Amino acid sequence: MGRPRQFNREGVLDRAIPVFWKHGFANTTVQHLEQATGVNKSGLYSEFKDKEDLFLASLERYAQTRGAEILIAEPLGWGNIERFLRLGFGCDDDQRGCFAVNSMRELASLPTEAQEIISSSQQKLKSGKASSERKIRNLMQVVRNL
């Protein structure tokens, strides 16, 4: 019987996203991932098949969670709104642009599954523009009424 794992999958993904975001898929090393996640190579590979599998899981998590979790994070408050609005402008801390869009630079060399995640994510962004405009308008109305 092996040792129980000492890490949370979602936590690893959340810490791997900025690494892939900064270095890209091709230039991210296992050492970068070990340092960022605090999980050694054998631990990473016990959870993910390989670097590609970790990248795909990170990209999928990014596409699924981007934005929504910020507004409902505890404690609720203006900090959540500020982080959400900053994310909309692609300036989340020291990250530049969008992880999915940045990954498009390597589109030809990315696995097919990554290309599909990016394409799907881009479609959601396009279809959500009117909804986003409405949410911002509603938010501003609430702020003005305070």
N, C-alpha and C positions, 0 to 999 in steps of 0.2 A: 504494500500500500504506500503510495506516495504522500509527500507532505501536502497539507491543504494550502491552497494558494493564499498569499498574504496581500492581495491587491483586489481592487474593484475594477471590473472591465470598463465601465463607463468612465471612471476616473483616469484610467490609462488612456482611453481614447481622447478625453478632454485635454490631457497633457501632451498627447502625440500630435493633435491637430496643429498647434502653433509651430511645431518642428517641421512638419510637412509643408505648412504654409510658408515658412521662411525659406527652407532649403529646396522645396520641390521634391517630388518622388525620387527622381534619379540621384540627387545629391544628398539625400538624407541617409545617414549611416545608422547601423544598429547601435553604435556608440552614442550618437545623438539621442536616439530613442531611450536607451538605458539611462542616460543622464537626466533627461526630461521627465521620465516616468518613475524613476527610482526602482524599476524592475529590471533584473538582469536578463541577459539573452535567453537563457533556458526558461525563465518565467514567461517572457514574451512569447516564445515559441511553444510553450505549453498551452497558451490561450489562442494564439494566432498561428496559422500554418507557416507564414513567412512575412517578409516586409510588405509584399503586395497585399496580403490578406489584412494586415494591420492598416495599411493605407486605405483600402476599400471600406473597412469598418469605420475608420475615422471620417472619411468623406461622407459616408451614409449618415453617421451621427451628426455631422455638421449640417447636412441638408435637412435632417429631420428636426433638429432642435434650435436652429438659428433663430433667435429672436423671442420665441414664445416663452421659453423658460426664464428669460430676463424679467419680463413683466410680472410673473407670478412668484418670483423669488422672495423669500422671507429675509429680513423684514420688508414689508411692502412700503413703498414710498417714492419720493422724487428721484432718489438714486437709481431706481429701476428704470424710470422713464428716461433719465439722462443716458444711462447705458444703452437702452433700446434705440434712442435717437442717434447716438454716436455710431452704433452698429449699422444703422441705415446709411450712414455716410461713409462706411468702410474705414472708420478710424478707431477700431476697438483696440485700445492700448497702443502697442507698437506695431500692430499688424497693418498691412497695407492692402487695400482692396478686399476682394472676396476670395476665400479659400478655393471655392469651386472655379471661379473665373481665373484665378492665378494658375490653377492646375491645368487650365486649357492650353497654357504655353507648351505643355508636354503632351498634348492630346494624342499625337501620333504614336508616342511610345508608351502611353498608359494602357493598362488592361482594358478589354472591351467593357467589363462591368463598370469600371471607373468612368468611361466615356458615357455610358448609359445613365449613371448617377448624375453626372454633370449636365447632360442634356435635360434630364427630368427636372433638375433643380432650376435650370434656366427657364424652362417652361412655366414653373410655379412662380418665379419672379415676374415674368411677363404678365401672367394672368392675375397676379395679385396686386398689380399697380393701382388699379381703380380702388380696390379695397383698402390699400395702404393710404391712398389720398384721403379717403373717407375717414379712416381711423385718425389720421393726423388732424384733419379738420375738426373731428369730434373732440380730440384731446385738447386742441387749442381753445375750443369753445369752453370746455371745463376749466381750463387754466384761466381764461379771461373772467370767468364767473367767480373766481376765488377772491 
